[in-house]
Amino acid sequence: MNEPVIKFGTDGWRGQIADDYTFASVRRCAQGFASYLQSKKLAEHGVIIGYDKRFHSENFAAACAEVLAAGGIRVWLTDGPTPTPVISYAVKARNAGGAINITASHNPPTDNGFKVRDPNGGAIDPEGLKEIEARIPASSDNVKSMPLAEAKSKGLVQVFDPATPYIDHLINDHLIDLEPIKQAGLKIVVEPMWGNGAGWFTRLLSGGKTQVTEIHNERNPIYPEMSRPEPIRPNVDVGLRKTVELGADVCCITDGDADRMGIGDEHGRFVNQLEVYALLALYFLEIRQERGAIVKTLSTTSMLNKLGKLYNVPVYETGVGFKYIAPKMMETDAMLGGEESGGFAFRGNVPERDGILGNLYMLDFMVRTGKKPSQLLEYLFSKVGPHYYDRIDTRCTPEQRNAVTQRVLAARPDTIGGLKFTHLDTTDGFKFVMGDDAWLLIRLSGTEPIVRVYTETTHADKVQAILQDGLRIAGLK
C-alpha cells in the first residue's frame, strides 16, 4: 500500500490524525530530519523533542525519539507538554543541533503536526525544509527504530525539565523584570485555550498583589467552547466575557502551543493581532527606548512602517511564516519580528514566536504607563492614526487552488472597496495595494486547505467592502 506523500508547508508538516498523520508517517518525518542533521554535521549535538496536549502527542514524540536513537542521535525529551518557545530555548540552552516539536499549533482538534527547529531554536529556512522533505523515505519499511526503554537505558534518550532554564533566561538575561508586574495589583484573566500555556502565568506572577485567573487550563484535545485553539474571535469570546465578569484589567491569551498570543482589553474587546504588534513595537521604542530593525510579514500592519519612520528604525517585509522572519531577524539583529497570526519574536530571545514573553511585555507596558489596554490603543492611535483590520477564511480544496490563483492573477480592478488600486505585490500570495494606506491580501494557506482574505485600512467603513471585493476577485463569492 502506498504511504502518504509528506509535504512541508509554512511551518513543517500537519495532517489529520489517523488519516495521513499516523505513527508510520511521523517516523518517516523523523528519519528525514535525522538524515538532514547528519548531512549538516549537526546530529552529534543531539536533538530536543517536545510536544503539545493534542491527542497522542506524547506518543508521537516518543516515536520520533525512537527513530533518532536508532540512528545514534542523542535526544532530550521534554517531561511534559511544553510551550513551543520553551522547546526552542532548550535548543540554545543545550547547544543542540535542532528540535522536533509535535504540535499542530492552532489547527482543528482532528490535526497534529511535525515542526522542526535549527541550532538557534528558530524556524528552518525554506531551502532547509525542502531538503528535509526530500530526505523523508517514501516507505516506513526504510525507517529504523529503537524501543524507548532501550534508548533510555543506553543513555540515548534523556527526559528533562525545560521550564527552569527558560525562566532563568527570562530573568537572568534581563528580558523582563517580573517583580513590578507581580506587585502591580493587576487582575489578569489567562486564556491558554486548553493548551501548553496553562499554568505559566500563575507560576511566573504568583507571590505578589497581582491576581491571575486561568480558564481552559486542563488537557482537553477537542477544545470545548471554541472551534480551534487559535487566538482570534470567536475562539476567545469566553475569555473576553470572563474578563468583564471578573472586572479584570486584561485577558492574556496563548494559542495551543503558546507561541502565539492575543489580548482582550478591560471592556472585553479583542485587541486584534495587528494592533498588538504595533503596541509591542511602541513599547520597545518608547518605553524601553530600544532601537533596531523591525521584521514583519506582508500580511501584517502598516502601522509598523509609520512607527519606523517616527522613530527612525528600519522595517523589513518578508513572506508569511517564521521560516522567512527568523533568518531576516538573525541577518539584521532585529529588535522585533512578527506576523499577522499573533506570533512575535524578540531580540535577546531565540528567533521564535513567544506568546508567553509577548504577553509579559504587554503587562509590563501596562504597569510602566499606568494605562489599561484600551488606553494603550488610544495612545498608539495618537501616534499613527486609527487602523482597521479583518480577515475571512474560506475552505479551498486542492483542486480549486489553481483556479483561484489564475482568477486572482488575471484581476485588474480599478477600485477595491471604493479605494483606488495602485499595484499588486506577489511576494507571498497576492497583495493588492490601494491608496490611503489600505491593502488587501489574498493568500492560499501553507498549513490548511484555506484561502485567507485579509485587509487593513484607515477607513472603518471600508473594511467589509474590501473583503467582499477580495472574495469576488478570488471567485469565492
Sine and cosine of phi, psi and omega as CSV:
sin_phi,cos_phi,sin_psi,cos_psi,sin_omega,cos_omega
0.00,0.00,0.71,-0.70,0.02,-1.00
-0.94,0.34,0.70,-0.72,0.05,-1.00
-1.00,-0.03,0.43,-0.90,-0.10,-1.00
-0.88,0.47,0.59,-0.81,0.11,-0.99
-0.97,0.23,0.77,-0.64,-0.06,-1.00
-0.98,-0.21,0.85,-0.52,0.01,-1.00
-0.88,-0.48,0.80,-0.60,0.04,-1.00
-0.99,0.15,0.71,-0.70,0.02,-1.00
-0.98,-0.21,-0.63,-0.78,-0.06,-1.00
-0.86,0.51,-0.59,0.81,-0.10,-1.00
-0.57,-0.82,0.92,0.40,-0.01,-1.00
1.00,0.07,-0.50,-0.86,-0.09,-1.00
-0.84,-0.54,0.68,-0.73,0.09,-1.00
-0.75,-0.66,0.55,-0.84,0.01,-1.00
-0.45,-0.89,0.04,-1.00,-0.03,-1.00
-1.00,-0.02,0.80,-0.60,-0.04,-1.00
-0.85,0.53,0.74,-0.68,0.03,-1.00
0.97,0.25,-0.06,1.00,0.13,-0.99
-0.98,-0.20,-1.00,-0.03,0.09,-1.00
-1.00,-0.03,-0.40,0.92,0.01,-1.00
-1.00,0.00,1.00,-0.07,-0.04,-1.00
-0.81,-0.59,0.16,-0.99,0.07,-1.00
-0.87,0.49,-0.62,0.79,0.01,-1.00
-0.89,0.46,-0.69,0.73,-0.01,-1.00
-0.92,0.39,-0.65,0.76,0.01,-1.00
-0.90,0.43,-0.65,0.76,0.04,-1.00
-0.90,0.44,-0.61,0.79,0.05,-1.00
-0.89,0.47,-0.68,0.74,0.05,-1.00
-0.87,0.50,-0.70,0.72,0.00,-1.00
-0.88,0.48,-0.62,0.78,0.03,-1.00
-0.91,0.42,-0.66,0.75,0.03,-1.00
-0.89,0.45,-0.64,0.77,0.01,-1.00
-0.93,0.36,-0.64,0.77,0.04,-1.00
-0.87,0.50,-0.69,0.72,0.01,-1.00
-0.89,0.45,-0.65,0.76,0.03,-1.00
-0.88,0.47,-0.73,0.68,-0.01,-1.00
-0.87,0.50,-0.66,0.75,0.00,-1.00
-0.91,0.42,-0.62,0.79,-0.01,-1.00
-0.93,0.37,-0.45,0.90,-0.02,-1.00
-0.99,-0.12,0.10,1.00,-0.03,-1.00
0.88,0.48,0.53,0.85,0.01,-1.00
-0.97,-0.23,-0.27,0.96,-0.09,-1.00
-0.88,0.48,-0.54,0.84,-0.05,-1.00
-0.91,0.42,-0.28,0.96,0.00,-1.00
-1.00,0.04,-0.17,0.99,0.00,-1.00
0.99,0.11,0.13,-0.99,-0.11,-0.99
-0.68,-0.73,0.66,-0.75,0.15,-0.99
-1.00,0.06,0.70,-0.71,0.12,-0.99
-0.80,-0.60,0.81,-0.59,0.04,-1.00
-0.72,-0.70,0.01,-1.00,-0.11,-0.99
-0.32,-0.95,0.22,-0.97,0.01,-1.00
-0.96,-0.28,-0.31,-0.95,-0.10,-1.00
-0.98,-0.19,0.27,0.96,0.03,-1.00
-0.94,0.33,0.18,-0.98,-0.02,-1.00
-0.84,0.55,0.84,-0.54,0.09,-1.00
0.92,0.39,0.19,0.98,-0.09,-1.00
-0.85,0.53,-0.66,0.75,-0.03,-1.00
-0.90,0.45,-0.52,0.85,-0.01,-1.00
-0.98,0.18,-0.56,0.83,0.12,-0.99
-0.91,0.42,-0.62,0.79,0.04,-1.00
-0.90,0.43,-0.67,0.75,0.03,-1.00
-0.89,0.46,-0.62,0.79,0.03,-1.00
-0.89,0.46,-0.62,0.78,0.06,-1.00
-0.90,0.43,-0.67,0.74,0.02,-1.00
-0.87,0.49,-0.62,0.79,-0.01,-1.00
-0.91,0.41,-0.59,0.81,0.01,-1.00
-0.94,0.33,-0.73,0.69,-0.01,-1.00
-0.90,0.43,-0.64,0.77,0.03,-1.00
-0.88,0.47,-0.62,0.79,0.02,-1.00
-0.89,0.45,-0.43,0.90,0.05,-1.00
-1.00,-0.02,0.15,0.99,0.03,-1.00
0.98,0.21,0.28,0.96,-0.02,-1.00
-1.00,-0.09,0.79,-0.61,0.01,-1.00
-0.95,0.33,0.64,-0.77,-0.04,-1.00
-0.81,-0.59,0.71,-0.70,0.24,-0.97
-0.97,-0.26,0.92,-0.38,-0.07,-1.00
-0.98,-0.21,0.81,-0.58,-0.05,-1.00
-0.88,0.47,0.48,-0.88,-0.09,-1.00
-1.00,0.07,0.11,0.99,0.05,-1.00
0.00,-1.00,0.01,-1.00,0.06,-1.00
-0.85,0.53,0.73,-0.69,-0.19,-0.98
-0.70,-0.71,0.73,-0.68,0.06,-1.00
-0.81,0.58,0.63,-0.78,0.01,-1.00
-0.80,0.60,-0.71,0.71,0.00,-1.00
-0.89,0.45,-0.48,0.88,0.02,-1.00
-0.96,0.29,-0.62,0.78,0.10,-1.00
-0.88,0.47,-0.71,0.70,-0.02,-1.00
-0.89,0.46,-0.66,0.75,0.02,-1.00
-0.91,0.42,-0.55,0.83,0.01,-1.00
-0.87,0.49,-0.50,0.87,0.06,-1.00
-0.87,0.50,-0.72,0.69,0.02,-1.00
-0.93,0.36,-0.69,0.73,-0.06,-1.00
-0.88,0.48,-0.57,0.82,-0.03,-1.00
-0.99,-0.14,0.00,1.00,-0.08,-1.00
0.80,0.60,0.67,0.75,-0.03,-1.00
-0.98,0.18,0.25,-0.97,0.01,-1.00
-0.99,0.15,-0.23,0.97,-0.01,-1.00
0.27,-0.96,-0.21,-0.98,-0.02,-1.00
-0.52,-0.85,0.46,-0.89,0.22,-0.98
-0.90,-0.43,0.73,-0.69,0.02,-1.00
-0.80,-0.59,0.89,-0.45,0.04,-1.00
-1.00,0.05,0.98,-0.19,-0.01,-1.00
-0.28,-0.96,0.53,-0.85,0.17,-0.99
-0.93,-0.37,0.29,0.96,0.15,-0.99
0.82,0.58,-0.95,-0.33,-0.12,-0.99
-0.98,-0.18,0.09,1.00,-0.06,-1.00
-0.90,0.43,0.21,-0.98,0.06,-1.00
-0.87,0.49,0.30,-0.96,-0.08,-1.00
-0.90,0.44,-0.30,0.96,0.01,-1.00
-0.96,0.28,-0.21,0.98,-0.16,-0.99
-0.97,-0.25,0.34,-0.94,0.27,-0.96
-0.59,-0.81,0.10,-1.00,-0.11,-0.99
-0.52,-0.86,0.14,-0.99,-0.04,-1.00
-0.69,-0.72,0.97,-0.23,0.02,-1.00
-0.97,-0.26,0.48,-0.88,0.05,-1.00
-0.79,-0.61,0.46,-0.89,0.00,-1.00
-0.74,-0.68,0.43,-0.90,-0.05,-1.00
-1.00,-0.03,-0.03,-1.00,-0.05,-1.00
-0.89,0.45,-0.29,0.96,0.07,-1.00
-1.00,0.05,-0.06,1.00,-0.06,-1.00
1.00,0.09,0.05,1.00,-0.03,-1.00
-0.99,-0.15,0.08,-1.00,0.03,-1.00
-0.91,0.42,0.59,-0.81,0.06,-1.00
-0.98,0.21,0.66,-0.75,-0.09,-1.00
-0.92,0.39,0.25,-0.97,-0.10,-1.00
-0.83,0.56,-0.63,0.78,0.00,-1.00
-0.92,0.40,-0.64,0.77,0.05,-1.00
-0.90,0.43,-0.65,0.76,0.04,-1.00
-0.89,0.46,-0.64,0.77,0.04,-1.00
-0.89,0.46,-0.62,0.78,-0.01,-1.00
-0.92,0.38,-0.66,0.75,0.05,-1.00
-0.88,0.47,-0.73,0.69,0.00,-1.00
-0.83,0.55,-0.68,0.73,-0.03,-1.00
-0.92,0.39,-0.40,0.91,-0.03,-1.00
-1.00,-0.01,-0.07,1.00,0.02,-1.00
-0.95,0.32,0.85,-0.52,-0.02,-1.00
-0.90,0.44,0.58,-0.82,-0.03,-1.00
-0.93,0.36,-0.40,0.91,-0.03,-1.00
-0.75,-0.66,0.59,-0.81,0.04,-1.00
-0.95,0.32,-0.16,0.99,0.09,-1.00
-0.90,0.44,-0.36,0.93,-0.03,-1.00
-0.99,-0.12,0.28,0.96,-0.01,-1.00
-0.94,-0.34,0.76,-0.65,0.07,-1.00
-0.98,-0.18,0.55,-0.83,-0.05,-1.00
-0.60,-0.80,0.59,-0.81,0.04,-1.00
-0.90,-0.43,0.78,-0.63,0.02,-1.00
-0.78,0.62,0.64,-0.77,-0.11,-0.99
-0.85,0.52,-0.66,0.75,-0.02,-1.00
-0.88,0.48,-0.66,0.75,0.03,-1.00
-0.91,0.41,-0.67,0.74,0.00,-1.00
-0.88,0.47,-0.63,0.78,0.04,-1.00
-0.92,0.39,-0.68,0.73,-0.04,-1.00
-0.91,0.41,-0.48,0.88,0.01,-1.00
-1.00,0.04,-0.03,1.00,0.02,-1.00
0.99,0.17,0.18,0.98,0.00,-1.00
-0.99,0.13,-0.42,0.91,0.07,-1.00
-0.83,-0.56,0.82,-0.57,0.01,-1.00
-0.83,-0.56,0.82,-0.57,0.07,-1.00
-0.99,0.14,0.72,-0.69,-0.08,-1.00
-0.61,-0.79,0.28,-0.96,0.05,-1.00
-0.99,-0.13,0.93,-0.36,-0.02,-1.00
-1.00,0.03,-0.15,0.99,-0.14,-0.99
-0.94,0.34,-0.72,0.69,-0.10,-1.00
-0.87,0.49,-0.73,0.68,0.04,-1.00
-0.87,0.49,-0.59,0.81,0.01,-1.00
-0.91,0.41,-0.72,0.70,0.01,-1.00
-0.90,0.43,-0.67,0.74,0.06,-1.00
-0.86,0.51,-0.63,0.77,0.02,-1.00
-0.89,0.46,-0.72,0.69,0.01,-1.00
-0.85,0.53,-0.67,0.74,-0.09,-1.00
-0.99,0.13,-0.79,0.61,-0.13,-0.99
-0.96,0.29,-0.47,0.88,0.04,-1.00
-1.00,-0.04,0.17,0.99,0.14,-0.99
0.86,0.51,0.58,0.81,0.10,-1.00
-0.95,0.31,-0.57,0.82,-0.02,-1.00
-0.43,-0.90,0.64,-0.77,0.10,-0.99
-0.99,-0.14,0.94,-0.35,-0.09,-1.00
-0.98,0.21,-0.42,0.91,-0.13,-0.99
-0.86,0.50,-0.73,0.68,0.02,-1.00
-0.86,0.51,-0.57,0.82,0.02,-1.00
-0.94,0.35,-0.68,0.74,0.02,-1.00
-0.86,0.51,-0.62,0.79,-0.12,-0.99
-1.00,-0.07,0.05,1.00,-0.11,-0.99
-0.98,0.21,-0.25,0.97,-0.02,-1.00
0.96,0.29,0.43,0.90,0.04,-1.00
-0.95,0.30,0.46,-0.89,0.19,-0.98
-0.94,-0.34,0.91,-0.41,-0.13,-0.99
-0.89,-0.46,0.78,-0.63,0.20,-0.98
-0.99,-0.14,0.77,-0.64,0.03,-1.00
-0.93,-0.37,0.80,-0.60,0.03,-1.00
-0.90,-0.44,1.00,-0.08,0.00,-1.00
-1.00,0.06,0.03,1.00,0.10,-1.00
0.85,0.52,0.70,0.72,0.01,-1.00
0.88,0.47,0.30,0.95,-0.18,-0.98
-0.91,-0.41,-0.38,-0.93,-0.17,-0.99
-0.96,0.26,-0.19,0.98,0.04,-1.00
-0.98,0.19,-0.14,0.99,-0.04,-1.00
-0.87,0.50,0.71,-0.70,0.08,-1.00
1.00,0.03,-0.31,0.95,-0.13,-0.99
-0.95,0.32,-0.70,0.71,-0.03,-1.00
-0.96,0.29,-0.55,0.84,0.11,-0.99
-0.88,0.47,-0.69,0.72,-0.01,-1.00
-0.92,0.40,-0.68,0.73,-0.10,-1.00
-0.98,0.22,-0.49,0.87,-0.17,-0.99
-0.90,-0.43,0.13,0.99,0.01,-1.00
-0.97,0.23,0.31,-0.95,0.08,-1.00
0.99,-0.11,0.12,0.99,0.02,-1.00
-0.72,-0.69,-0.44,-0.90,-0.04,-1.00
-1.00,0.07,-0.32,0.95,-0.01,-1.00
-0.95,0.30,0.67,-0.74,0.00,-1.00
-0.95,-0.31,0.74,-0.68,0.02,-1.00
-0.89,-0.46,0.83,-0.56,0.08,-1.00
-0.89,-0.45,0.87,-0.49,0.01,-1.00
-0.99,-0.17,0.58,-0.81,0.18,-0.98
-0.83,-0.55,0.26,-0.97,0.07,-1.00
0.75,0.67,0.71,0.71,-0.12,-0.99
-0.95,-0.31,0.24,0.97,0.09,-1.00
-0.98,-0.20,0.16,-0.99,0.08,-1.00
-0.99,0.13,0.85,-0.53,0.07,-1.00
-0.44,-0.90,1.00,-0.05,-0.16,-0.99
-0.95,0.30,0.08,1.00,0.14,-0.99
-0.99,-0.14,-0.06,1.00,0.11,-0.99
0.81,0.58,0.90,0.43,0.05,-1.00
-0.86,0.51,0.47,-0.88,0.05,-1.00
0.93,0.36,0.24,0.97,0.11,-0.99
-0.35,-0.94,0.38,-0.93,0.00,-1.00
-0.99,0.12,-0.41,0.91,-0.04,-1.00
-0.22,-0.97,0.36,-0.93,-0.01,-1.00
-0.99,0.10,0.83,0.55,0.03,-1.00
-0.96,-0.29,0.78,-0.63,-0.14,-0.99
-0.98,0.19,0.86,0.51,0.11,-0.99
-0.68,-0.73,0.27,-0.96,0.09,-1.00
-0.95,0.32,0.51,-0.86,0.04,1.00
-1.00,0.04,0.08,1.00,-0.06,-1.00
-0.87,0.50,-0.48,0.88,-0.07,-1.00
-0.99,-0.10,0.05,1.00,-0.14,-0.99
-0.89,0.46,-0.58,0.81,0.03,-1.00
-0.89,0.46,-0.68,0.73,0.04,-1.00
-0.90,0.43,-0.62,0.79,0.02,-1.00
-0.91,0.41,-0.65,0.76,0.03,-1.00
-0.91,0.41,-0.62,0.78,0.02,-1.00
-0.90,0.45,-0.58,0.81,0.03,-1.00
-0.87,0.50,-0.71,0.70,0.02,-1.00
-0.93,0.36,-0.68,0.73,-0.02,-1.00
-0.85,0.52,-0.64,0.77,-0.04,-1.00
-1.00,-0.01,-0.07,1.00,-0.07,-1.00
0.90,0.43,0.59,0.81,-0.05,-1.00
-0.98,0.20,0.32,-0.95,-0.01,-1.00
-0.99,0.11,-0.44,0.90,-0.12,-0.99
-0.26,-0.97,0.45,-0.89,0.16,-0.99
-0.91,-0.41,0.87,-0.50,0.03,-1.00
-0.99,-0.17,0.83,-0.56,-0.13,-0.99
-0.87,-0.49,0.68,-0.74,0.19,-0.98
-0.81,-0.59,0.51,-0.86,0.02,-1.00
-0.99,0.16,-0.14,-0.99,-0.14,-0.99
-0.83,0.56,-0.59,0.80,0.01,-1.00
-0.95,-0.33,0.13,0.99,0.12,-0.99
0.91,0.41,0.40,0.92,0.12,-0.99
-1.00,-0.07,-0.30,0.95,0.04,-1.00
-0.94,-0.34,0.30,-0.95,-0.07,-1.00
-0.66,-0.75,0.27,-0.96,0.14,-0.99
-0.50,-0.86,0.30,-0.95,0.00,-1.00
-0.72,-0.70,0.70,-0.71,0.19,-0.98
-0.92,-0.39,0.67,-0.74,-0.04,-1.00
-0.99,0.11,-0.02,-1.00,-0.09,-1.00
-0.92,0.38,-0.26,0.97,0.02,-1.00
-0.99,-0.13,0.06,1.00,-0.04,-1.00
0.99,0.14,0.29,0.96,0.07,-1.00
-1.00,0.01,0.68,-0.73,0.05,-1.00
-0.98,0.20,0.82,-0.57,0.10,-1.00
-1.00,0.05,0.93,-0.36,-0.17,-0.99
-0.93,0.37,0.21,-0.98,-0.15,-0.99
-0.89,0.46,-0.56,0.83,0.00,-1.00
-0.93,0.36,-0.64,0.77,0.05,-1.00
-0.91,0.42,-0.66,0.75,0.00,-1.00
-0.89,0.46,-0.67,0.74,-0.01,-1.00
-0.90,0.43,-0.67,0.74,0.02,-1.00
-0.91,0.42,-0.61,0.80,0.06,-1.00
-0.90,0.44,-0.68,0.73,0.03,-1.00
-0.88,0.47,-0.65,0.76,0.03,-1.00
-0.89,0.45,-0.68,0.73,0.01,-1.00
-0.89,0.45,-0.63,0.78,0.03,-1.00
-0.86,0.50,-0.72,0.69,-0.01,-1.00
-0.93,0.36,-0.65,0.76,-0.06,-1.00
-0.97,0.26,-0.68,0.74,-0.14,-0.99
-1.00,-0.08,-0.71,0.71,-0.12,-0.99
-1.00,0.06,-0.73,0.68,-0.02,-1.00
-1.00,0.05,-0.20,0.98,0.03,-1.00
0.85,0.53,0.60,0.80,0.05,-1.00
-1.00,-0.05,0.39,-0.92,0.04,-1.00
-0.71,-0.71,0.51,-0.86,-0.01,-1.00
0.39,-0.92,0.15,-0.99,-0.05,-1.00
-0.92,0.39,0.47,-0.88,0.17,-0.99
-0.91,-0.40,0.77,-0.64,0.03,-1.00
-0.94,-0.35,0.78,-0.62,-0.03,-1.00
-0.70,-0.71,0.51,-0.86,0.15,-0.99
-0.98,0.20,0.33,-0.94,-0.02,-1.00
-0.93,0.37,-0.16,0.99,-0.02,-1.00
-1.00,-0.06,0.07,1.00,-0.01,-1.00
-0.92,-0.38,-0.17,-0.99,-0.39,-0.92
-0.97,0.25,0.60,-0.80,0.12,-0.99
-0.96,0.27,-0.23,0.97,0.06,-1.00
-0.86,0.50,-0.50,0.87,0.02,-1.00
-0.91,0.42,-0.62,0.78,0.03,-1.00
-0.90,0.44,-0.61,0.79,0.02,-1.00
-0.93,0.36,-0.66,0.76,0.05,-1.00
-0.91,0.42,-0.62,0.79,0.03,-1.00
-0.86,0.52,-0.66,0.75,0.03,-1.00
-0.94,0.35,-0.66,0.75,-0.02,-1.00
-0.88,0.47,-0.63,0.78,-0.10,-1.00
-0.95,-0.31,0.13,0.99,0.09,-1.00
0.85,0.53,0.77,0.64,0.11,-0.99
-0.82,-0.57,0.55,-0.83,-0.02,-1.00
-0.96,0.27,0.54,-0.84,0.05,-1.00
-0.83,-0.56,0.84,-0.54,0.00,-1.00
-0.94,-0.34,0.66,-0.75,-0.01,-1.00
-0.93,-0.36,0.70,-0.72,-0.02,-1.00
-0.79,-0.61,0.05,-1.00,0.19,-0.98
-0.93,0.37,0.09,-1.00,-0.08,-1.00
-0.99,0.16,0.73,-0.68,0.06,-1.00
0.90,-0.44,0.51,-0.86,-0.01,-1.00
-0.96,0.26,-0.16,0.99,0.14,-0.99
-0.92,0.39,-0.36,0.93,0.12,-0.99
-0.99,-0.12,-0.65,0.76,-0.09,-1.00
-0.93,0.37,-0.73,0.68,-0.08,-1.00
-0.85,0.52,-0.76,0.65,0.03,-1.00
-0.87,0.49,-0.60,0.80,-0.01,-1.00
-0.93,0.36,-0.59,0.81,0.07,-1.00
-0.89,0.46,-0.68,0.73,0.00,-1.00
-0.90,0.43,-0.68,0.74,-0.04,-1.00
-0.90,0.44,-0.62,0.79,-0.13,-0.99
-0.97,-0.25,0.03,1.00,-0.12,-0.99
0.76,0.65,0.77,0.63,-0.14,-0.99
-0.92,0.40,0.53,-0.85,0.07,-1.00
-0.96,0.26,-0.63,0.77,-0.04,-1.00
-0.60,-0.80,0.50,-0.86,0.16,-0.99
-0.62,-0.78,0.61,-0.79,-0.03,-1.00
-0.18,-0.98,0.13,-0.99,-0.06,-1.00
-0.62,-0.79,0.16,-0.99,-0.09,-1.00
-0.90,0.44,-0.39,0.92,-0.08,-1.00
-0.97,0.26,-0.08,1.00,-0.04,-1.00
0.99,-0.11,0.28,0.96,0.04,-1.00
-0.98,-0.20,0.84,-0.54,-0.07,-1.00
-0.72,-0.69,0.63,-0.78,0.03,-1.00
-0.85,-0.53,0.40,-0.92,-0.18,-0.98
-0.71,-0.71,0.62,-0.78,0.04,-1.00
-0.87,0.50,0.61,-0.79,-0.04,-1.00
1.00,-0.08,-0.34,0.94,0.08,-1.00
-0.97,-0.26,-0.03,-1.00,0.10,-0.99
-0.95,0.33,0.42,-0.91,-0.01,-1.00
-0.98,0.22,0.91,0.41,-0.13,-0.99
-0.60,-0.80,0.56,-0.83,0.09,-1.00
-0.84,0.54,0.65,-0.76,-0.03,-1.00
-0.61,-0.79,0.99,-0.13,-0.02,-1.00
-0.95,0.30,-0.41,0.91,0.04,-1.00
-0.95,0.32,-0.81,0.59,-0.03,-1.00
-0.91,0.42,-0.63,0.78,0.02,-1.00
-0.86,0.51,-0.69,0.73,0.05,-1.00
-0.91,0.41,-0.64,0.77,0.04,-1.00
-0.89,0.47,-0.63,0.78,0.04,-1.00
-0.90,0.43,-0.64,0.77,0.04,-1.00
-0.90,0.43,-0.64,0.77,0.06,-1.00
-0.89,0.45,-0.65,0.76,0.03,-1.00
-0.90,0.43,-0.61,0.79,0.06,-1.00
-0.86,0.52,-0.70,0.71,0.03,-1.00
-0.89,0.45,-0.71,0.70,-0.06,-1.00
-0.92,0.40,-0.69,0.72,-0.08,-1.00
-0.94,0.33,-0.46,0.89,-0.02,-1.00
-0.98,-0.20,-0.28,0.96,-0.09,-1.00
0.95,0.32,0.30,0.95,-0.05,-1.00
-0.96,-0.28,0.53,-0.85,0.13,-0.99
-1.00,0.06,0.23,-0.97,-0.10,-0.99
-0.81,0.58,-0.65,0.76,-0.01,-1.00
-0.90,0.44,-0.58,0.82,0.01,-1.00
-0.95,0.30,-0.58,0.82,0.08,-1.00
-0.90,0.44,-0.62,0.79,0.01,-1.00
-0.92,0.40,-0.65,0.76,0.07,-1.00
-0.88,0.48,-0.64,0.77,0.02,-1.00
-0.89,0.45,-0.68,0.73,0.05,-1.00
-0.87,0.50,-0.73,0.68,-0.04,-1.00
-0.92,0.40,-0.43,0.90,0.08,-1.00
-0.92,0.40,-0.38,0.93,0.01,-1.00
-1.00,0.01,-0.69,0.73,-0.19,-0.98
-0.86,-0.51,-0.07,1.00,-0.07,-1.00
0.99,0.11,0.42,-0.91,0.01,-1.00
-0.91,0.41,0.64,-0.77,0.10,-1.00
-0.78,-0.63,0.56,-0.83,-0.08,-1.00
-0.79,-0.61,0.64,-0.77,-0.16,-0.99
-0.62,-0.78,0.51,-0.86,0.19,-0.98
-0.33,-0.95,0.21,-0.98,-0.05,-1.00
-0.55,-0.83,0.61,-0.80,0.12,-0.99
-0.84,-0.55,0.78,-0.63,0.06,-1.00
-0.96,-0.27,0.75,-0.66,0.00,-1.00
-0.78,-0.63,0.73,-0.68,0.01,-1.00
-0.90,0.44,0.59,-0.81,-0.04,-1.00
-0.55,-0.83,0.89,-0.45,-0.02,-1.00
-0.95,0.32,0.36,-0.93,0.05,-1.00
-0.82,0.57,-0.52,0.85,-0.01,-1.00
-0.94,0.34,-0.46,0.89,-0.03,-1.00
-1.00,0.10,-0.33,0.95,-0.15,-0.99
-0.85,0.53,-0.71,0.70,-0.05,-1.00
-0.91,0.42,-0.65,0.76,0.01,-1.00
-0.90,0.44,-0.66,0.75,0.04,-1.00
-0.88,0.48,-0.71,0.70,0.00,-1.00
-0.86,0.51,-0.71,0.70,-0.03,-1.00
-0.90,0.43,-0.66,0.75,0.01,-1.00
-0.89,0.45,-0.68,0.74,-0.04,-1.00
-0.92,0.38,-0.67,0.74,0.01,-1.00
-0.89,0.45,-0.54,0.84,-0.04,-1.00
-0.99,0.14,-0.23,0.97,-0.08,-1.00
-0.95,0.32,0.70,-0.72,0.08,-1.00
-0.66,-0.75,0.92,0.39,-0.06,-1.00
-0.95,0.32,0.56,-0.83,0.11,-0.99
-0.97,0.25,-0.66,0.75,0.01,-1.00
-0.70,-0.72,0.42,-0.91,0.10,-1.00
-0.75,-0.66,0.87,-0.49,-0.05,-1.00
0.88,0.48,0.42,0.91,0.00,-1.00
1.00,0.04,-0.03,1.00,0.02,-1.00
-0.97,-0.26,0.59,-0.80,-0.08,-1.00
-0.92,0.38,0.81,-0.59,0.07,-1.00
-0.97,0.23,0.75,-0.66,-0.03,-1.00
-0.95,-0.33,-0.73,0.68,0.01,-1.00
-0.32,-0.95,0.27,-0.96,-0.03,-1.00
-0.93,-0.38,0.77,-0.64,0.06,-1.00
-0.95,-0.32,0.86,-0.51,-0.04,-1.00
-0.94,-0.35,0.47,0.88,0.02,-1.00
-0.83,0.56,-0.70,0.72,0.02,-1.00
-0.40,-0.92,0.98,-0.20,-0.15,-0.99
0.99,0.10,-0.42,-0.91,-0.10,-0.99
-0.75,-0.66,0.97,-0.25,-0.05,-1.00
-0.97,-0.24,0.93,-0.36,0.03,-1.00
-1.00,-0.02,0.90,-0.43,-0.05,-1.00
-0.99,-0.12,0.75,-0.66,0.00,-1.00
-0.88,-0.47,0.05,-1.00,0.08,-1.00
-0.95,0.31,0.12,-0.99,0.03,-1.00
0.86,0.51,0.61,0.79,0.07,-1.00
0.85,0.53,0.57,0.82,0.01,-1.00
-0.95,-0.31,0.52,-0.85,0.10,-1.00
-0.52,-0.85,0.44,-0.90,0.08,-1.00
-0.80,-0.60,0.77,-0.64,0.04,-1.00
-0.87,-0.49,0.78,-0.63,0.12,-0.99
-0.91,-0.42,0.87,-0.48,-0.12,-0.99
-0.61,-0.79,0.73,-0.69,0.10,-0.99
-0.99,0.15,0.85,-0.53,-0.06,-1.00
-0.86,0.52,0.60,-0.80,0.08,-1.00
-1.00,0.00,-0.05,1.00,-0.05,-1.00
-0.85,-0.52,-0.29,0.96,-0.06,-1.00
-0.60,-0.80,0.33,-0.95,0.05,-1.00
-0.98,0.19,0.92,0.38,-0.15,-0.99
-0.67,-0.74,0.61,-0.79,0.24,-0.97
-0.98,-0.21,0.81,-0.59,0.04,-1.00
-0.97,-0.23,0.74,-0.67,0.07,-1.00
-0.87,-0.50,0.89,-0.46,-0.10,-0.99
-0.85,-0.53,0.42,-0.91,0.18,-0.98
-0.50,-0.87,0.45,-0.89,0.21,-0.98
-0.68,-0.74,0.68,-0.73,-0.02,-1.00
-0.46,-0.89,0.33,-0.94,0.08,-1.00
-1.00,0.02,0.05,1.00,-0.01,-1.00
-0.93,-0.36,0.95,-0.30,-0.02,-1.00
-0.86,0.52,-0.58,0.82,-0.07,-1.00
-0.98,0.17,-0.01,1.00,-0.02,-1.00
-0.98,-0.20,-0.21,0.98,-0.17,-0.99
-0.84,0.54,-0.82,0.58,-0.08,-1.00
-0.93,0.37,-0.58,0.82,0.03,-1.00
-0.89,0.45,-0.65,0.76,0.03,-1.00
-0.90,0.43,-0.71,0.70,0.00,-1.00
-0.89,0.46,-0.67,0.74,-0.01,-1.00
-0.91,0.41,-0.62,0.79,0.09,-1.00
-0.90,0.43,-0.59,0.81,0.06,-1.00
-0.88,0.47,-0.69,0.72,0.05,-1.00
-0.89,0.46,-0.62,0.79,0.03,-1.00
-0.92,0.39,-0.66,0.75,0.02,-1.00
-0.86,0.51,-0.64,0.77,-0.01,-1.00
-0.99,0.16,-0.09,1.00,-0.03,-1.00
0.96,0.28,0.43,0.90,-0.04,-1.00
-0.98,-0.22,0.15,0.99,0.02,-1.00
-0.61,-0.80,0.00,0.00,0.00,0.00
